[in-house]
């Protein structure tokens, strides 16, 4: 059983991502007495056959208990990242999706990545490979670009609302659970 499907942008700072992921894993292990089991695209998808992975992405994602969204400066502008978010959203209610998603921020002080997602526009999101981008855009057009945008925006807003409720009455407890909650919010 996989704890987290890791959604991240390959274009965000790898050193920051690795450091935050290590912090997250240590807090998780402290709380649950075992390391987290992660589904990470770099090692779980055959990178020479990425187009085939598009077909099974929903199965991979839904087989994981939760999604860990490692969000940095480029995440809101990567089409694959938005596609992963939509895949999570499409198979669950908004409330269940928000419950299953955890946000791990890379740049909290000077960049509001969730804010960028709240005004998401699929026309501003791209893939490294133009062929992958064309394939994803074909599927998105079948759903409708405005509907796609609306789902991503709604998820971002719901995640932000959850963050504000999480911290509106938080104590200064230093338990591992509190540290984990602070880290993933």
N, C-alpha and C positions, 0 to 999 in steps of 0.2 A: 504494500500500500504506500503510495507516494503522498507526502505531506503537502508539497507545494509545486505547482507549475510556475517556473520562473519566467516572467515576461520582462524583457529589458531591450534596450537599444544597443546594438553592437557599436554604435557611434558615440555613446556616452563614455566618459573617462573610466577605463578598465581598472585602474588602480583604485579609484574611489569605489567602484562597484565591488571589487574584491574585498576591500576593507569593510564596507558596510555589510556585505554578505557574511564575512567572518564574524562580525559583531552579532549579527542576527543569529547565526548558527550557534554561537557560544551562549547567548541568552536562551535560545530554544533548548539547548542541551541542559543548561542549568535548571530550567523549569521542568522539562519532561524526562530528564535522566537518559537521554539518547540524542544522537545527532539527528537533524532533520533529513528526511529523504526528499531530494529535489529532482524535478524533471527540468533539465537544462538543454535548450536546443542545440548548443554546440556539440554535445556528446550524445544526445538522444535522437537526433535527426541525421540521416545521411546527407551531408552538405553538398554532395554531387547530384542529389536527386531531390532538391528542395520542392520542386513542383508536385512531386508525389506526396510530400508531407502535408500539403494543403488539403488533400483529400482526407487525411486521418487526423488532422489537428483537433477537431472536436472530440474524437475518441481519446486522444492523448490528454487533452485538457480536462475533460469531464472525469477521467479516471483518477485525477488528483483531488485530494481533499480540498485544497485551496489554491489561490493564485497569489504569488508574491510579485507585486509590480515594483520593479526597481526603476524609479522614475528620475531622470535627469533632464538636462537641457535639450537633448535631441529626441527624447521619447515621444513627445506630443506631435512630432513631425515625421515619424516613421510609420509607414503604411502597415508593415507587418505587426507592429505593436498595437495599432488600432484594430487590426483584424483579430488579434488574440483577445482583446477586450470585448469586441463584439461577439466573438465565439462564446465567451463566458456568459455574456448577457443574453444571448439568443435562446439558451437552453434552460434558463431559470428566470424566476421573477426578479424584479429590481431589488427587493429586500433580500432575497436569498443570494443574489449576485454580490451585493455589498457585504453581506455576511461572509462570503467566501473569499473576498479580495482583501489583501493587505498591501499597504503602500509603504515602501521603503524609499525615502527621499535621498537624493545625492546632493542637491544644492538647495538647502533650505533657506539660507539667509537672503540671497539676492535674486532668486529665480522662482517663480510660482508655476511649476509645471502643471499642477492640477488646474490652476487658472487658465493656462493655455488649452488644456483639454476641455474646459468648460466652454470655450469658444472654438472648438475643433471644427476644421473644415477639411474634408477629405482631399480637396484640390491642392492643399498645402502639404500633404503627406506623401512621401515617396519611398521607393525601395532602391537599394543599391543597383540591383539588376533590373533593367527596363523590361525584360521579358516577364519577370515575376510581377512587376508592377502592372503590366498590361493584363495578366491573368487575374490578379486580384481586383483590378478595376472592372473587369467584365462581370465578375460575381457581384461586386458592389452595385453596379448599375442594375443588376437584376433585383436587388433589394431596394434600390433607390438611394441616391447620394444624400438627399436631405434626411431620409429616415436613418441612414447610417450615421450621419452627423448628429442627429438628435439623440440617438442611443448612446453615443460616446459622451456627448455633453451631459446627458442625464446621469450617467454613471459617475462622471467626474464630480458633478454637483452633489450627488448622494454620498460619495466618498468624503468630500469636504465637510458636508453636514455631519457625518459620523465623527470626523476628527474634532469638530467644534464641540460636539456633545461629549466626546470622550474626555476632553480636557476642561470642560466647564466646571466640574466639581471634583477634580482629581486632588488627591492628597499628596504628601511628599514621601510616601512610602517608598522604600528602596528594594522591595521584593523583586525576585526574578520576573514574576508575572508582570509587575508594573514596568520594569525595565524593558521587557519584551514588547508590551503594549506601546510604550513610548517610542521604541525603535521602529516599529512597523506602522505607526500612525503618520 
